[in-house]
């Protein structure tokens, strides 16, 4: 082949190489990340509450307009069911029953009930009214959850099924003890 023909083929090959379709491989795009920062809810945490003997009436102040006067009686203690005709004996050894009297001395309504109270006993820890046989004790009545309007007073018993007849009753509207009655 003459030199001119070879040169023409080289030029033609070079020109047609640029005309072919380019091959594009798909590439994964990085996924965009979005960080949403939400403010944490405000929660009142009580670091240390008042500690008094059972039978004492204690004033309690919270946010604006919320004020209570709470009395927890000395507990009655039983090792048997609380009714002569029905109910179960305590599964942990003792029923301790407190009569609570709650007066709303503030200007706002307050929801209050058994979930705002617990007993702390050695070797058992935190005990609520729903644990053990307390709901089946045979007690004639228990304090119900209620909305206490300004100026209203409510009274009722709370029963706990515990291992010891000595401990601490706590009023804990936010989960931590604001008032503790020792017995």
WOVENUR-V364389 format. One line per field, one symbol per residue. phi: phi as a letter, one per 20 degrees, with the letter a starting at -180 (. if undefined). psi: psi as a letter, one per 40 degrees, with the letter a starting at -180 (. if undefined). burial: I if it has 24 or more other C-alpha atoms within 12 Angstrom, else O. A space follows every 50 residues. Layout:
phi=???
psi=???
burial=???
//
This chain:
phi=.fffffffffffffffffefffedefdfefffddddddfffecfdefbdf ccegoeecfcdcfgndbccccdfffedcdcgecfdbodfffdpbddcded ccdeeeddfcebagfecbddcfmcnfcdfeemegfdfnffbcfefbeefg necccaecdcecececrcececfdodfeccdeb
psi=hidddddddddddddddeeihihhhhhhihhhhhhhhiiiihhhhhdhii hiiieihhihhaihehhihhhhiiiihieiieieeiiiihdedihhhihh hhhheaeiihhiadeeiiihiiedahhieeiaedefeeidiihihihhih eiiiiiihhihieieiahhhhgdedihdhhhi.
burial=OOOOOOOOOOOOOOOOOOOOOOOOOOOOOOOOOOOOOOOOOOOOOOOOOI OIOIOIIIIIIOOOOIIIIIIIIIIIIIIIIIOOOOOIIIIIIIIIIIII IIIIIIOOOIOIIIIIIIIIIOOOOIIIIOIIIIIIIIIOOIIOOOOIOO OOIIIIIIIIIIIIIIIIIIIIIOOIIIIIIII
//
